[in-house]
Amino acid sequence: MAILNYAGKLILAPMVRSGELPTRLLSLRYGADLVWSPEIVDHKIAICAREPNPRLKAVDFVARYPNKPDQVVLRAHSLERSRLVFQLGTSDPELAVKAATVVAADVAGIDLNAGCPKHFSVHSGSGAGLLKTPDKLVAILEALVAEVGRKFGIGISVKIRILDTPEDTFTLVRRLVKTGISALTVHCRKVPMRPRERAIREGYLAQIAEICHEAGVVCVANGDVYCGGDLERLKKEYGVDSAMIATAAEKNMSCFSASEKEEVRPWREMVCEFLAVAKAVDNNLTNTKYLLRNMLPGKVPERQTMANARDYEQMFEVFQMKKDEGDMKWASIEQLLANMSQSQSQSQSQSESQSQSQSQSQSQSQSSRKREAENGKEIEEEQELRVKRFDGVEQVQSTNNAIAI
Ligand SMILES: Cc1cc2nc3c(=O)[nH]c(=O)nc-3n(C[C@H](O)[C@H](O)[C@H](O)COP(=O)(O)O)c2cc1C
């Protein structure tokens, strides 16, 4: 299997609590090409047992503690497998490899979090703490590339924030792209910056993209990306390859298929789909309520009434969904996702066989130029697919009147 191609992609960002399975599946349904898991720290995933969950067509990674109930730390669905990147929080190369190995066979890539500014991360030397210890950061990436990426044939990537000066940032990026990683995401905010502060692209992003390209690494832009249409704008303006969306997707996952940020689907429609998916994959109800709070506008009455709901049936009632409506919605979303992964794997195997025959006869610098051209072609194919994907939903809608997706 070829290593995941990160170029030309719209990506759901890693989000603790918010990036659980329903968010990821609904993002894919609305045009995200790749989805990141929430950050999970090394010692937590390292102790997990891998448990296939055939009823849900998923694999659970379960932590067992002596006097506490079992905890599903990650639920990876078969429909996201080829597009799921697991994000790891770590500050130790050996533990990083141990932890990544637990999930490596069930994901398409491993991403190292080197941007989280929260005290608990920085304090332990992980997240944005790694930006201050570049030797350690490089050592972790090299270990992941050698002992997980190559062994399992999956991508290794890193997500960083910009540093105080462009020069320091470029020096760091020059080191990171030599570690063998396939992609680098840059969250265009400095470590102390709050989410409401504007992302800083000028003076940073275009140069970072250039450094990445010189080394054959895909550059992903993050920070104030709001919709699918932003990908083309960012590519044109800064030369980046891909774009990653966090808070806009947290609020409304249809942002991936919107060409402008205002063009998202109505919140009520999204909430009903979300509930259908959440019930189908047995998402923890408390987490579902938390996620719905992000999706509801202002002070709608449902914000209050859903707090008292004790199960999914009661949640459906709050949003005036009929009993079997959730199952029907899920059936059509599941079908759509299955069609998408089928056509995606076809286009992937085509480009795999092309790149195999090319790589035999070309020097490294030629093949990296070729890769750009291939990426371009694949991007076009992907874009077509994205449009079809959205149309596909419309077709499902029109061929099944009972399902008002
Ligand atoms: C609720 C929430 C949880 C987040 N969790 C993570 C995380 O687990 N790992 C990570 O690298 N960044 C995390 N982030 C940061 C986002 O991935 C992203 O870098 C940031 O929100 C900027 O993107 P935006 O401007 O599209 O929101 C989180 C952000 C939010 C809002």
The ligand as an SDF file (V2000), in Angstrom:
LIG
                    3D

 31 33  0  0  0  0  0  0  0  0999 V2000
  -11.9830   21.9600   21.0850 C   0  0  0  0  0  0  0  0  0  0  0  0
  -10.6060   21.9950   20.4930 C   0  0  0  0  0  0  0  0  0  0  0  0
   -9.7360   20.9470   20.7560 C   0  0  0  0  0  0  0  0  0  0  0  0
   -8.4620   20.9320   20.1780 C   0  0  0  0  0  0  0  0  0  0  0  0
   -7.6450   19.8580   20.3750 N   0  0  0  0  0  0  0  0  0  0  0  0
   -6.4670   19.7640   19.6920 C   0  0  0  0  0  0  0  0  0  0  0  0
   -5.7040   18.5740   19.6970 C   0  0  0  0  0  0  0  0  0  0  0  0
   -6.0880   17.5520   20.2780 O   0  0  0  0  0  0  0  0  0  0  0  0
   -4.5090   18.5720   19.0370 N   0  0  0  0  0  0  0  0  0  0  0  0
   -4.0660   19.6620   18.3280 C   0  0  0  0  0  0  0  0  0  0  0  0
   -2.9850   19.6010   17.7280 O   0  0  0  0  0  0  0  0  0  0  0  0
   -4.7950   20.8020   18.2840 N   0  0  0  0  0  0  0  0  0  0  0  0
   -5.9850   20.8490   18.9140 C   0  0  0  0  0  0  0  0  0  0  0  0
   -6.7670   21.9780   18.7930 N   0  0  0  0  0  0  0  0  0  0  0  0
   -6.3160   23.0600   17.9110 C   0  0  0  0  0  0  0  0  0  0  0  0
   -6.8860   22.8620   16.5050 C   0  0  0  0  0  0  0  0  0  0  0  0
   -6.5050   21.6310   15.9420 O   0  0  0  0  0  0  0  0  0  0  0  0
   -6.4530   23.9960   15.5700 C   0  0  0  0  0  0  0  0  0  0  0  0
   -5.0620   23.9850   15.4510 O   0  0  0  0  0  0  0  0  0  0  0  0
   -6.9040   25.3710   16.0620 C   0  0  0  0  0  0  0  0  0  0  0  0
   -8.2050   25.3640   16.5810 O   0  0  0  0  0  0  0  0  0  0  0  0
   -6.8110   26.3940   14.9290 C   0  0  0  0  0  0  0  0  0  0  0  0
   -7.6800   26.0740   13.8820 O   0  0  0  0  0  0  0  0  0  0  0  0
   -9.0330   26.9300   13.6100 P   0  0  0  0  0  0  0  0  0  0  0  0
   -8.5970   28.3480   13.4520 O   0  0  0  0  0  0  0  0  0  0  0  0
   -9.6340   26.3120   12.3750 O   0  0  0  0  0  0  0  0  0  0  0  0
   -9.8890   26.7490   14.8210 O   0  0  0  0  0  0  0  0  0  0  0  0
   -8.0340   22.0160   19.3590 C   0  0  0  0  0  0  0  0  0  0  0  0
   -8.9290   23.0630   19.1310 C   0  0  0  0  0  0  0  0  0  0  0  0
  -10.1880   23.0550   19.6650 C   0  0  0  0  0  0  0  0  0  0  0  0
  -11.1200   24.1830   19.3580 C   0  0  0  0  0  0  0  0  0  0  0  0
  1  2  1  0
  2  3  1  0
  2 30  2  0
  3  4  2  0
  4  5  1  0
  4 28  1  0
  5  6  2  0
  6  7  1  0
  6 13  1  0
  7  8  2  0
  7  9  1  0
  9 10  1  0
 10 11  2  0
 10 12  1  0
 12 13  2  0
 13 14  1  0
 14 15  1  0
 14 28  1  0
 15 16  1  0
 16 17  1  0
 16 18  1  0
 18 19  1  0
 18 20  1  0
 20 21  1  0
 20 22  1  0
 22 23  1  0
 23 24  1  0
 24 25  2  0
 24 26  1  0
 24 27  1  0
 28 29  2  0
 29 30  1  0
 30 31  1  0
M  END
$$$$
